[in-house]
Amino acid sequence: MRRGTRKSARNKPYQIPTSAESHDAFWTLKENKHYLKEAFYHTQDLKFREVVIQNVACLICYLDPLVDEDKLQTTIMKPLMERNELNVGHIVTSKEIRQSNNLLKAVSALTKGFVVFLTEGVQNFYLLEAFSSDTRAVTEPVNEQVVRGSHEGFVENIVQNLQMLRRRIENPNLVVKFFKVGKSTDTKLAIVYLQNLANPELVAEVERRINAIEADSIQTPGYVEEFIEDAPFSPFPQMLSTERPDRLTAHVIEGRVGLFMEGSPSTLIMPVTFFSFYQSPEDYNSRWYIGSVLRIIRITSFIFALALPSIYIATVSFHSEILPAELILNIKSSLENVPFPPLIEALIMQITLELLREAAIRLPGPIAQTIGIVGGLVIGTAIVEANLVSNMMIIIVALTAISSFAVPSYEMSMSIRLLGFPLMLLSATFGFIGLVFGLSLILIHLCGLETFGTPYFSPLAPFRFNELKDSLVRLPRWLLGKRPVDVHAQEVRQEWFSRRWKRNEDE
């Protein structure tokens, strides 16, 4: 019992001594230094520098991995040594200078890359910005590549991401609001919107939901999405994730709200509709009829990826009479030596395809290509020659996979592939009746789903004919004179979309 008691006492967190309930700073550097060491549990990357200015002892404290050494020397140390004055606030050239006497604020600031400057015999201290801004270079997002258009993507630095957005929207109405979520991680979030366009009720609702997040850790935008989305059990994504500044810019100008998170290149856009996931920036960089055809192909791929295996299973199992006689003979000959029913065939192939896809994602690039070749040629050929799967099922699954890869959104692509499995079970059990029943449930769910007050399946439900010109198809930009009604933007008319030169010629 004694050993257990000692072990528990040893593991008990150290209670940081304080000079007052408000954690006011101590008058001596020794006590302040001891407090900070205990607050960080004597971590070895907490650095201290003692300097003497005007015969007064001073202490500089910072976390080494978070501070830029060059910035520390040029903006803090060099001005102090050259001027030899204690008027720190007017001498150092740091981007941000704060003053406080609360040691809890000093601890919090240290974790964000600030430098704490303390003076012997003085309770007030300075918090000087010197954090390292090292980040990766701006590159094109791997998952959202385009042939024509911008080739820059967001990075993990929220300040740099906001800079890219500010360069695209040079407008004083662009508002940025910061939030802190996660009790342990203290993660920084930022929402962006245009003050003169975004619906105030939408902005207030987004802020309310973010402020209501209570979690120990927020590490990715996916965490935030799960906390603030309307229907957490829906298989469909309700916020659009993108790493492209041009895509976010287009949605913000329509009156939507974007959400950034420190440490992640992905941004969330809200509210969105189902058809937003099938729009690509390349649609607006091509001729309008080319963009319309490509968009129709993507929406058609939704039906193929969702229902093609189920249609095949229902046809072969229950309704083979609808097929031409020549095709029936071909399918029958390929199924003669296969010991499994069509449902098991489809499950084997779909699961194998998902395994190959996961393996290709996890492995390095050259090896991933080898896995694709081995999976597509060797395994596929071996399965057919072993009479485990028919040739027709290989074709069906391949078309399904290609259709799912045509979706510009990774989240929507995953949702479609997962929904295909229950549809296959219904088709194998009840034929076309089960398939129609399953598709009807999905359609009812899409029509009833809302995201931040916006109908998810708009403009089809509720039906708005005028909104179809930038959802199912993409008409010329000069005909898109109004913003989407579903966003409830403050200004619906976009007057700068015009062919005024043509009008002047006609006059």
Secondary structure, 3 states (H helix, E strand, C coil): CHHHHHHHHHHCCCCCCCCCCCCECCCCHHHHHHHHHHHCCCCCCEEEEEEEECCEEEEEEEEHHHECHHHHHHHHHHHHHHHCCCCHHHHCCCCCEEEECEHHHHHHHHCCCEEEEEECCCCCEEEEECECCCCCCCCCCHHHCCCCCCCCCCCCCHHHHHHHHHHHCCCCCEEEEEEEECCCCCEEEEEEEECCCCCHHHHHHHHHHHHCCCCCCCCCHHHHHHHHCCCCCCCCCCCEEECCHHHHHHHHHCCCEEEEECCCCCEEEECCCHHHHHCCHHHHCCCHHHHHHHHHHHHHHHHHHHHHHHHHHHHHHCCHHHCCHHHHHHHHHHHCCCCCCHHHHHHHHHHHHHHHHHHHHHCCHHHHHHHHHHHHHHHHHHHHHCCCCCHHHHHHHHHHHHHHHCCCCHHHHHHHHHHHHHHHHHHHHHCHHHHHHHHHHHHHHHHHCEECCEECCCCECCECHHHHHHCCCCCCHHHCCECCHHHCCCCCECCCCCCHHHHHHHC
